[in-house]
Amino acid sequence: MAWRALCRSSWEKVKSWRQGGVGATNSCDKEPPGEDAMDTSSPAVFVNAELLKMHMGKRVRAVVQVARNEGGSIVGQSTDGQQLTVKGGDPQSFTLSHYVEVIGIADGNHSIRAEICTDFGERFGRE
């Protein structure tokens, strides 16, 4: 019940800025997503190289600037300036000096076993 009230309130705000509600659909009568929706049971903690060791064996998220590709790994600089190694993914697809977001399992003091890697380019967070 609370879900519908919150959703209806949000829907009213959206409708107010839309021009006549063209193309809008109201999905508020639906219940929240079920088991087939995004898995939030294992969120990834955002870490740098220093914090990584506190999350061994857990799912983590980090941003590294690619310094080099070694075998099946990316070696890069973490947001705290320390070196991180990212194992797995497709290291050859990431350009040197690009910023890459990595989601995976912390498996060493300065190592992440990658599940998902996203290339943000060479100007991540800079205007």
N, C-alpha and C positions, 0 to 999 in steps of 0.2 A: 504494500500500500504506500509506504513512504517513497519507494522508487518512483511510482507514478506521479506523486505530488511534486517531487523534485524535477522529474522529467518534464511535466507540464509547465512548471515555472520556467525552466530553461527554454522550452519550446516557445513560450510566449515572448521571451526576449529575442529569440531568433526571428520570429515572425514580425516583430516590431521594426526591425531594420531591413527586412526584405521588402522589395517593392511588390506589394500585393500578394506576396506568398507564392509567386510563380515558381513552379517546379518543386515546391516544398511538400514533404510528406511527414506525417506525424507518426512516429514509431513508438510513442509513449504508451500505447496500450499493450505493447509487448513486454514480457518479463525480461530481466537482465539476462545476458547471454549465459548459456549452459556450459556443459563440459567441453563442447567443441570449440569454445572461444579461446582467446589467448590465454596461455598458462601463466598465471601470476603466483603460483605456489612456490616458485624458485626464482625470486627476483635477483638481478645481478647488482652487486654492490659496486659503486664507482670507486676505483682505486688508482693510486699511482704506484711507483716501484716500492716506495717505503711502506705503504699500507698493505701491499700484496701479501707479505709474509704472515699477516694477521688473519688471512682468509684462505689458508691452504685447504685444497679439496673442495672449495666452495665456488659457486658461480660468481664471476666478477666481470666488470666492464672497465676498459681503460682506453685512453687515446695515446697513441705513440706516433712520433715522426720517424718515418722509415729512414734508417741510415744505410742498411745493406740487406741483401738477401743471402742467406747461407743455407744451402741444401734445401730442406723443406721448411725453413723458418725465416721469419722476419726479425731483424735486430733493429731496435729503434730507441729513441729517447722518449722517456715518459714525461708527463707534465711537471714532475719535480726535478727534471734534468738527469735522472739516473737511467741506466740502460735496462731495457726489457727485451726478452726474447719471446716471440709469438710462434708457437709450433702449430703446424697444420694450416688450414685455409689454402689459398693459392698464392704463395709469396711472390711468384713471378708476375702476377697481375698488378702489383702495387709499385708505383714509380718512386724512385728515391726522392727523399725530401717531402713526400706527401704525408698528410696526417691520416691515420687509419684508426677507426674505432674498432675495438676487439671485444667480443663477448665470448667468454669461455670459462674454463676451470683453472684456477690457480694451482699449478702443479710443481712449483719450485719457488725459491726466494725471489727470483727475477724472471719467472717463466709462466706463460699462460698457454694452455692447450685450447686453441681457437675452435669455436663453434660457428661464429658469424664474424665476418670482417667487412667493414664498410669504408671505402676510400672517400675522404672528405676533401681531397685536393691539397694544394700547397698553401692555401691562405685561410686555413681553419681558424675562425675566431678573430680574424684581422680584417680591418676595413681598408 
